[in-house]
Protein backbone atom coordinates (compact mmCIF):
# COMPACT_ATOMS: atom_id res chain seq x y z
CA UNK A 1 0.00 0.00 0.00
CA UNK A 2 1.26 3.49 -0.88
CA UNK A 3 2.35 5.51 2.13
CA UNK A 4 1.00 8.64 0.50
CA UNK A 5 -1.93 8.55 -1.89
CA UNK A 6 -2.65 11.34 -4.32
CA UNK A 7 -6.18 11.29 -5.75
CA UNK A 8 -6.92 13.38 -8.84
CA UNK A 9 -10.34 11.90 -9.68
CA UNK A 10 -12.06 15.25 -9.11
CA UNK A 11 -9.69 16.96 -11.54
CA UNK A 12 -10.93 15.05 -14.59
CA UNK A 13 -13.02 18.00 -15.79
CA UNK A 14 -9.99 20.30 -15.60
CA UNK A 15 -6.95 18.22 -16.55
CA UNK A 16 -6.87 15.91 -19.56
CA UNK A 17 -4.37 13.17 -20.34
CA UNK A 18 -2.98 15.40 -23.06
CA UNK A 19 -2.51 18.24 -20.56
CA UNK A 20 -0.33 15.98 -18.45
CA UNK A 21 1.56 14.47 -21.38
CA UNK A 22 2.70 17.92 -22.44
CA UNK A 23 4.87 18.02 -19.30
CA UNK A 24 6.39 14.53 -19.49
CA UNK A 25 9.59 15.52 -21.27
CA UNK A 26 10.03 18.61 -19.12
CA UNK A 27 9.64 16.52 -15.97
CA UNK A 28 12.22 13.98 -17.14
CA UNK A 29 14.66 16.75 -18.06
CA UNK A 30 14.25 18.60 -14.76
CA UNK A 31 14.54 15.34 -12.80
CA UNK A 32 17.72 14.36 -14.63
CA UNK A 33 19.32 17.75 -14.06
CA UNK A 34 18.34 17.81 -10.38
CA UNK A 35 19.88 14.43 -9.66
CA UNK A 36 22.94 15.20 -11.77
CA UNK A 37 23.43 18.46 -9.87
CA UNK A 38 23.28 20.58 -13.03
CA UNK A 39 19.93 22.33 -12.60
CA UNK A 40 19.54 26.02 -11.81
CA UNK A 41 20.26 26.55 -8.13
CA UNK A 42 22.00 23.17 -7.84
CA UNK A 43 24.22 24.54 -5.08
CA UNK A 44 21.16 24.21 -2.79
CA UNK A 45 20.13 20.67 -3.65
CA UNK A 46 21.76 19.16 -0.55
CA UNK A 47 18.34 18.11 0.79
CA UNK A 48 17.62 15.99 -2.29
CA UNK A 49 19.42 12.81 -1.17
CA UNK A 50 20.24 13.78 2.42
CA UNK A 51 17.82 11.21 3.93
CA UNK A 52 19.84 8.43 2.26
CA UNK A 53 23.03 9.43 4.10
CA UNK A 54 24.26 7.64 7.21
CA UNK A 55 23.57 10.21 9.94
CA UNK A 56 24.05 8.04 13.03
CA UNK A 57 26.92 10.13 14.43
CA UNK A 58 24.94 13.35 14.05
CA UNK A 59 21.83 11.81 15.59
CA UNK A 60 23.84 10.44 18.51
CA UNK A 61 25.29 13.91 19.11
CA UNK A 62 21.87 15.53 18.92
CA UNK A 63 20.45 12.88 21.24
CA UNK A 64 23.19 13.46 23.82
CA UNK A 65 22.63 17.23 23.98
CA UNK A 66 18.85 16.80 23.86
CA UNK A 67 19.02 14.49 26.89
CA UNK A 68 21.09 17.04 28.78
CA UNK A 69 18.69 19.87 27.92
CA UNK A 70 15.73 17.74 29.01
CA UNK A 71 17.36 17.03 32.37
CA UNK A 72 18.46 20.61 33.08
CA UNK A 73 15.63 22.80 31.79
CA UNK A 74 11.88 23.23 31.69
CA UNK A 75 11.91 25.70 28.77
CA UNK A 76 13.80 25.45 25.50
CA UNK A 77 13.69 28.62 23.39
CA UNK A 78 14.23 28.28 19.65
CA UNK A 79 15.33 31.57 18.08
CA UNK A 80 14.85 31.77 14.34
CA UNK A 81 12.68 33.11 11.54
CA UNK A 82 11.25 31.57 8.37
CA UNK A 83 12.74 28.18 7.64
CA UNK A 84 14.74 28.34 10.86
CA UNK A 85 11.61 27.75 12.90
CA UNK A 86 8.55 26.99 10.72
CA UNK A 87 9.44 23.38 9.94
CA UNK A 88 10.20 22.64 13.58
CA UNK A 89 6.96 24.20 14.77
CA UNK A 90 5.03 22.41 12.03
CA UNK A 91 6.15 18.97 13.17
CA UNK A 92 6.05 19.77 16.88
CA UNK A 93 2.55 21.26 16.82
CA UNK A 94 1.23 18.44 14.68
CA UNK A 95 2.23 15.85 17.29
CA UNK A 96 2.09 17.56 20.69
CA UNK A 97 -1.04 17.42 22.90
CA UNK A 98 -3.61 20.15 22.32
CA UNK A 99 -3.85 21.02 26.00
CA UNK A 100 -1.25 21.17 28.74
CA UNK A 101 2.23 19.84 28.25
CA UNK A 102 4.14 16.67 28.93
CA UNK A 103 6.15 17.52 32.04
CA UNK A 104 8.78 14.95 31.04
CA UNK A 105 10.05 17.27 28.30
CA UNK A 106 10.86 20.99 28.24
CA UNK A 107 8.30 23.38 26.84
CA UNK A 108 9.39 24.50 23.37
CA UNK A 109 8.99 28.25 22.87
CA UNK A 110 9.92 30.45 19.93
CA UNK A 111 11.50 33.87 19.57
CA UNK A 112 12.95 35.91 16.73
CA UNK A 113 10.07 35.13 14.37
CA UNK A 114 8.60 38.62 14.86
CA UNK A 115 9.57 42.06 16.14
CA UNK A 116 6.84 42.46 18.72
CA UNK A 117 8.17 44.11 21.86
CA UNK A 118 5.18 42.81 23.82
CA UNK A 119 5.89 39.21 22.73
CA UNK A 120 9.54 39.32 23.80
CA UNK A 121 8.87 41.18 27.06
CA UNK A 122 6.17 38.72 28.06
CA UNK A 123 8.44 35.79 27.15
CA UNK A 124 11.09 37.18 29.51
CA UNK A 125 8.53 37.44 32.30
CA UNK A 126 7.28 33.92 31.61
CA UNK A 127 10.71 32.29 31.99
CA UNK A 128 11.76 34.15 35.16
CA UNK A 129 11.19 31.17 37.46
CA UNK A 130 12.03 28.44 34.93
CA UNK A 131 15.29 26.76 33.94
CA UNK A 132 16.13 27.77 30.37
CA UNK A 133 18.22 26.63 27.41
CA UNK A 134 18.40 28.53 24.11
CA UNK A 135 19.00 27.37 20.54
CA UNK A 136 19.67 30.24 18.13
CA UNK A 137 19.45 29.29 14.45
CA UNK A 138 20.90 31.51 11.73
CA UNK A 139 23.54 31.03 9.04
CA UNK A 140 24.81 34.59 9.33
CA UNK A 141 23.75 35.65 12.80
CA UNK A 142 22.74 39.06 11.44
CA UNK A 143 19.19 38.43 10.21
CA UNK A 144 17.27 41.20 11.94
CA UNK A 145 14.45 39.47 13.80
CA UNK A 146 16.43 36.58 15.37
CA UNK A 147 19.50 38.78 15.91
CA UNK A 148 17.45 41.21 18.02
CA UNK A 149 15.81 38.39 19.98
CA UNK A 150 19.17 36.71 20.58
CA UNK A 151 20.79 39.94 21.77
CA UNK A 152 17.98 40.42 24.32
CA UNK A 153 17.89 36.78 25.44
CA UNK A 154 21.68 36.43 25.56
CA UNK A 155 21.83 39.47 27.81
CA UNK A 156 19.15 37.90 30.01
CA UNK A 157 20.95 34.56 30.16
CA UNK A 158 24.32 36.12 31.00
CA UNK A 159 22.82 38.29 33.72
CA UNK A 160 20.93 35.35 35.22
CA UNK A 161 23.43 32.51 34.84
CA UNK A 162 26.81 34.23 34.54
CA UNK A 163 29.45 32.01 32.94
CA UNK A 164 26.99 29.09 32.96
CA UNK A 165 25.03 30.89 30.25
CA UNK A 166 27.62 29.81 27.69
CA UNK A 167 26.73 26.20 28.46
CA UNK A 168 23.00 26.89 28.11
CA UNK A 169 23.19 28.42 24.63
CA UNK A 170 23.42 26.13 21.60
CA UNK A 171 23.86 27.57 18.12
CA UNK A 172 22.94 26.12 14.75
CA UNK A 173 24.83 28.07 12.13
CA UNK A 174 27.36 28.07 9.29
CA UNK A 175 30.29 25.69 9.60
CA UNK A 176 32.98 28.32 9.06
CA UNK A 177 31.86 31.94 8.82
CA UNK A 178 29.38 34.55 10.00
CA UNK A 179 28.81 36.64 13.10
CA UNK A 180 27.09 33.83 14.99
CA UNK A 181 29.87 31.36 14.22
CA UNK A 182 32.46 33.86 15.44
CA UNK A 183 30.53 34.45 18.67
CA UNK A 184 30.12 30.71 19.22
CA UNK A 185 33.88 30.23 18.89
CA UNK A 186 34.56 33.11 21.26
CA UNK A 187 32.06 32.03 23.93
CA UNK A 188 32.49 28.28 23.56
CA UNK A 189 28.87 27.62 22.67
CA UNK A 190 28.11 24.12 21.51
CA UNK A 191 27.09 24.20 17.88
CA UNK A 192 25.50 22.31 15.02
CA UNK A 193 25.94 23.04 11.33
CA UNK A 194 23.42 24.25 8.80
CA UNK A 195 24.69 22.58 5.61
CA UNK A 196 25.92 25.09 3.02
CA UNK A 197 23.91 23.38 0.30
CA UNK A 198 20.52 23.49 2.03
CA UNK A 199 18.40 26.64 2.25
CA UNK A 200 16.19 27.52 5.21
CA UNK A 201 12.83 26.35 3.90
CA UNK A 202 14.32 22.96 2.99
CA UNK A 203 16.19 22.55 6.30
CA UNK A 204 13.77 20.90 8.76
CA UNK A 205 15.47 17.50 8.29
CA UNK A 206 18.84 18.96 9.33
CA UNK A 207 19.92 20.02 12.87
CA UNK A 208 17.77 23.12 12.32
CA UNK A 209 14.72 20.99 13.07
CA UNK A 210 16.16 17.81 14.51
CA UNK A 211 17.62 19.27 17.74
CA UNK A 212 14.46 21.09 18.92
CA UNK A 213 12.27 18.14 17.95
CA UNK A 214 14.53 15.76 19.88
CA UNK A 215 14.36 18.04 22.93
CA UNK A 216 10.56 17.92 22.62
CA UNK A 217 10.73 14.12 22.88
CA UNK A 218 9.78 13.37 19.27
CA UNK A 219 11.27 10.43 17.40
CA UNK A 220 13.62 12.14 14.93
CA UNK A 221 14.89 8.80 13.64
CA UNK A 222 11.34 7.89 12.59
CA UNK A 223 10.98 11.34 10.98
CA UNK A 224 14.13 10.71 8.93
CA UNK A 225 13.03 7.14 8.15
CA UNK A 226 9.85 8.53 6.61
CA UNK A 227 11.86 11.03 4.58
CA UNK A 228 14.22 8.26 3.47
CA UNK A 229 11.33 6.14 2.26
CA UNK A 230 9.96 9.12 0.34
CA UNK A 231 13.39 9.72 -1.20
CA UNK A 232 13.44 6.14 -2.47
CA UNK A 233 9.82 6.17 -3.61
CA UNK A 234 10.26 9.41 -5.56
CA UNK A 235 13.45 8.52 -7.46
CA UNK A 236 11.65 7.71 -10.72
CA UNK A 237 11.31 10.31 -13.45
CA UNK A 238 8.06 8.77 -14.69
CA UNK A 239 5.13 11.12 -14.20
CA UNK A 240 2.60 8.38 -13.47
CA UNK A 241 4.66 6.59 -10.81
CA UNK A 242 6.08 9.64 -9.06
CA UNK A 243 3.35 11.19 -6.89
CA UNK A 244 5.35 14.35 -6.17
CA UNK A 245 5.67 15.03 -9.88
CA UNK A 246 1.97 14.29 -10.47
CA UNK A 247 1.16 16.93 -7.87
CA UNK A 248 3.62 19.41 -9.42
CA UNK A 249 2.20 18.93 -12.90
CA UNK A 250 -1.41 19.18 -11.73
CA UNK A 251 -0.54 22.53 -10.12
CA UNK A 252 1.09 23.82 -13.30
CA UNK A 253 -1.76 22.71 -15.58
CA UNK A 254 -4.33 24.40 -13.35
CA UNK A 255 -2.20 27.55 -13.13
CA UNK A 256 -1.99 27.71 -16.93
CA UNK A 257 -5.80 27.55 -17.02
CA UNK A 258 -6.22 30.54 -14.75
CA UNK A 259 -6.34 28.92 -11.31
CA UNK A 260 -3.78 31.14 -9.63
CA UNK A 261 -4.50 30.41 -5.95
CA UNK A 262 -3.96 27.09 -4.20
CA UNK A 263 -5.74 26.41 -0.92
CA UNK A 264 -4.13 23.75 1.23
CA UNK A 265 -6.88 22.41 3.49
CA UNK A 266 -6.59 19.94 6.35
CA UNK A 267 -8.99 18.59 8.92
CA UNK A 268 -6.93 18.62 12.13
CA UNK A 269 -6.24 21.95 13.93
CA UNK A 270 -2.76 20.79 14.93
CA UNK A 271 -1.67 21.09 11.29
CA UNK A 272 -1.91 24.89 11.24
CA UNK A 273 1.85 25.35 11.23
CA UNK A 274 2.33 22.64 8.64
CA UNK A 275 0.23 24.98 6.48
CA UNK A 276 2.55 27.86 7.37
CA UNK A 277 5.67 25.86 6.47
CA UNK A 278 4.04 24.79 3.17
CA UNK A 279 3.14 28.40 2.38
CA UNK A 280 6.74 29.50 2.85
CA UNK A 281 8.08 26.54 0.87
CA UNK A 282 5.94 27.18 -2.18
CA UNK A 283 5.65 30.96 -1.86
CA UNK A 284 9.38 31.64 -1.65
CA UNK A 285 10.25 28.97 -4.18
CA UNK A 286 7.80 29.96 -6.93
CA UNK A 287 6.74 33.58 -6.41
CA UNK A 288 9.23 35.30 -8.71
CA UNK A 289 9.27 37.27 -11.93
CA UNK A 290 5.68 38.48 -11.39
CA UNK A 291 4.37 34.94 -11.59
CA UNK A 292 3.58 31.91 -9.44
CA UNK A 293 0.66 30.22 -7.69
CA UNK A 294 -0.36 32.04 -4.51
CA UNK A 295 -0.27 29.55 -1.60
CA UNK A 296 -3.05 29.96 0.96
CA UNK A 297 -4.40 27.64 3.62
CA UNK A 298 -7.57 26.84 5.52
CA UNK A 299 -8.41 24.59 8.45
CA UNK A 300 -11.59 22.54 8.16
CA UNK A 301 -14.19 22.23 9.41
CA UNK A 302 -13.62 25.57 11.22
CA UNK A 303 -13.08 27.60 8.06
CA UNK A 304 -16.04 26.06 6.30
CA UNK A 305 -18.07 28.40 8.52
CA UNK A 306 -16.13 31.49 7.41
CA UNK A 307 -14.10 31.43 4.23
CA UNK A 308 -16.03 28.34 3.11
CA UNK A 309 -18.73 30.54 1.58
CA UNK A 310 -16.17 32.16 -0.71
CA UNK A 311 -14.66 28.82 -1.67
CA UNK A 312 -18.07 27.48 -2.61
CA UNK A 313 -19.49 30.50 -4.43
CA UNK A 314 -16.72 33.06 -4.97
CA UNK A 315 -14.47 33.71 -7.96
CA UNK A 316 -13.30 30.59 -9.75
CA UNK A 317 -9.58 31.40 -9.63
CA UNK A 318 -8.61 28.92 -6.91
CA UNK A 319 -8.05 25.21 -6.58
CA UNK A 320 -7.95 23.11 -3.45
CA UNK A 321 -5.56 20.49 -2.11
CA UNK A 322 -7.16 18.48 0.69
CA UNK A 323 -4.63 16.92 3.09
CA UNK A 324 -5.84 14.20 5.41
CA UNK A 325 -4.33 11.75 7.91
CA UNK A 326 -6.64 8.78 8.35
CA UNK A 327 -5.45 7.73 11.81
CA UNK A 328 -5.06 10.35 14.53
CA UNK A 329 -3.97 8.99 17.91
CA UNK A 330 -6.85 10.25 20.06
CA UNK A 331 -10.53 10.10 19.20
CA UNK A 332 -13.92 10.71 20.80
CA UNK A 333 -17.12 8.75 20.34
CA UNK A 334 -20.54 10.44 20.25
CA UNK A 335 -22.48 9.56 23.43
CA UNK A 336 -26.14 8.48 23.44
CA UNK A 337 -28.70 10.99 24.73
CA UNK A 338 -32.18 9.69 25.54
CA UNK A 339 -33.80 13.06 24.75
CA UNK A 340 -31.95 13.50 21.45
CA UNK A 341 -32.98 17.16 21.30
CA UNK A 342 -29.99 17.98 19.11
CA UNK A 343 -30.90 15.15 16.74
CA UNK A 344 -27.45 13.56 16.95
CA UNK A 345 -28.35 10.02 18.06
CA UNK A 346 -27.91 8.85 14.49
CA UNK A 347 -24.17 9.44 15.06
CA UNK A 348 -23.88 7.34 18.23
CA UNK A 349 -21.96 4.58 16.49
CA UNK A 350 -19.51 7.08 14.98
CA UNK A 351 -16.37 8.76 16.29
CA UNK A 352 -15.36 12.35 15.58
CA UNK A 353 -12.41 11.21 13.47
CA UNK A 354 -14.77 9.12 11.34
CA UNK A 355 -17.08 12.11 10.94
CA UNK A 356 -14.07 14.28 10.06
CA UNK A 357 -13.12 11.86 7.27
CA UNK A 358 -16.67 11.91 5.92
CA UNK A 359 -16.63 15.72 6.17
CA UNK A 360 -13.54 15.68 3.95
CA UNK A 361 -15.37 13.69 1.28
CA UNK A 362 -18.46 15.87 1.51
CA UNK A 363 -16.36 19.01 1.27
CA UNK A 364 -14.49 17.69 -1.75
CA UNK A 365 -17.72 16.84 -3.58
CA UNK A 366 -19.44 20.13 -2.72
CA UNK A 367 -16.49 22.26 -3.79
CA UNK A 368 -15.92 20.22 -6.94
CA UNK A 369 -19.56 20.55 -7.95
CA UNK A 370 -19.27 24.28 -7.25
CA UNK A 371 -16.51 24.60 -9.83
CA UNK A 372 -13.39 24.27 -7.68
CA UNK A 373 -10.71 21.81 -8.88
CA UNK A 374 -10.00 19.49 -5.94
CA UNK A 375 -6.97 17.28 -5.38
CA UNK A 376 -6.66 14.94 -2.38
CA UNK A 377 -3.52 13.82 -0.54
CA UNK A 378 -3.94 11.10 2.09
CA UNK A 379 -1.56 9.45 4.54
CA UNK A 380 -2.31 6.58 6.87
CA UNK A 381 -1.31 8.05 10.22
CA UNK A 382 -0.36 11.32 11.86
CA UNK A 383 3.05 10.41 13.31
CA UNK A 384 6.75 11.17 12.81
CA UNK A 385 7.28 8.66 10.01
CA UNK A 386 4.41 9.91 7.87
CA UNK A 387 5.23 13.57 8.53
CA UNK A 388 8.81 12.94 7.42
CA UNK A 389 7.47 11.33 4.27
CA UNK A 390 5.10 14.24 3.61
CA UNK A 391 7.78 16.89 4.18
CA UNK A 392 10.08 15.32 1.62
CA UNK A 393 7.16 14.83 -0.80
CA UNK A 394 6.29 18.53 -0.64
CA UNK A 395 9.93 19.62 -1.01
CA UNK A 396 10.49 17.54 -4.12
CA UNK A 397 7.13 18.51 -5.61
CA UNK A 398 7.91 22.16 -4.95
CA UNK A 399 11.32 22.00 -6.63
CA UNK A 400 9.82 20.29 -9.68
CA UNK A 401 6.90 22.72 -9.87
CA UNK A 402 9.27 25.69 -9.76
CA UNK A 403 11.47 24.23 -12.48
CA UNK A 404 8.42 23.63 -14.66
CA UNK A 405 7.47 27.29 -14.26
CA UNK A 406 11.00 28.37 -15.21
CA UNK A 407 12.24 29.80 -11.91
CA UNK A 408 15.02 28.95 -9.48
CA UNK A 409 13.39 27.14 -6.52
CA UNK A 410 16.14 28.08 -4.10
CA UNK A 411 16.62 31.84 -4.17
CA UNK A 412 14.39 34.56 -2.71
CA UNK A 413 15.45 37.88 -4.22
CA UNK A 414 12.29 39.65 -3.11
CA UNK A 415 12.89 39.01 0.58
CA UNK A 416 15.59 41.68 0.76
CA UNK A 417 13.28 44.48 -0.46
CA UNK A 418 11.49 45.09 2.84
CA UNK A 419 14.76 44.85 4.76
CA UNK A 420 16.42 47.52 2.64
CA UNK A 421 13.50 49.90 3.09
CA UNK A 422 13.36 49.19 6.83
CA UNK A 423 17.11 49.75 7.24
CA UNK A 424 16.84 52.98 5.26
CA UNK A 425 14.10 54.23 7.59
CA UNK A 426 16.13 53.14 10.63
CA UNK A 427 19.23 54.91 9.37
CA UNK A 428 21.20 51.89 8.21
CA UNK A 429 21.46 52.88 4.58
CA UNK A 430 23.39 49.93 3.13
CA UNK A 431 23.35 46.23 3.88
CA UNK A 432 26.87 45.29 4.88
CA UNK A 433 26.38 41.70 3.80
CA UNK A 434 23.75 39.42 2.34
CA UNK A 435 21.58 38.08 5.16
CA UNK A 436 20.39 34.51 5.31
Secondary structure, 3 states (H helix, E strand, C coil): CCCEEEECHHHCCCCCHHHHHCCHHHHHHHHHHHHHCCCCCHHHCCCCCHHHCCCHHHHHHHHHHHHHHHHHCCEEEEECCHHHCHHHHHHHHHHCCCCCCCCCCCEEEEECCCCCHHHHHHHHHHCCCCCEEEEEECCCCCCHHHHHHHHHHHHHHHHHHHHHHHHCEEEEECCCCCHHHHHHHHHCCEEEECCCCCCHHHCCCCHHHHHHHHHCCCCHHHHHHHHHHHHHHCCCCCCCCCHHHHHHHHHHHHHHCCCCEEEEEECCHHHHHHHHHHHHHHHHHHCCCCCCCEEEEEECCHHHHCCHHHHHHCCCCEEEEEEEEEECCCCCECCCCCCCCCCCHHHCCCEHHHHHHHHHHHHHHHHHHCCCEEEEEEEEECCHHHHHHHHHHHHHHHHHHHHHCCCCCCCCCCHHHHHHHHHHHHCCCCCCCCCC
